[in-house]
Amino acid sequence: QVQLVESGGGLVQAGESLRLSCAASGSGFSINAMSWYRQAPGKQRELVAVKTGGGSTIYADSVKGRFTISRDNAKNTVYLQMNSLKPEDTAVYYCEANLLYSAFRSLDAWGQGTLVTVSS
């Protein structure tokens, strides 16, 4: 059984910082990419940042220069450092991991989400 657990969300003022963490637990799999998504009320879920299995990174234009995704493979953990937060960053942030069980079987696992609220 696989679990992804996010932490680090909270309420901050504009210009402040937060660091989100997501740890994957379980057995019988390896992890390819790990990603962060976010969803604001009434809006579509959007991709924020990706760390691929090969170490490449992808960022949404709205967070470039402010957010940094990193990964600790030994702990199966991905982080999102969020600096210079803006009210428009307010959303529930979700961790996603692409799990590989074999050459013929893969699974996308999701965390429960952590709420980030940025006040004006």
Number of C-alpha atoms within 10 A of each C-alpha: 6 13 14 20 17 23 18 15 18 14 13 18 14 17 14 14 16 17 16 21 19 29 19 23 14 11 9 10 16 16 18 15 21 27 25 25 19 22 19 16 9 6 9 9 15 14 16 22 24 24 22 17 15 8 11 9 16 15 19 13 9 11 17 12 11 13 20 19 22 18 20 10 10 6 11 17 20 25 23 23 15 20 17 15 22 19 15 13 20 20 21 18 27 25 29 22 27 19 20 17 14 10 6 6 9 15 13 12 15 21 19 14 22 21 19 22 20 20 16 10
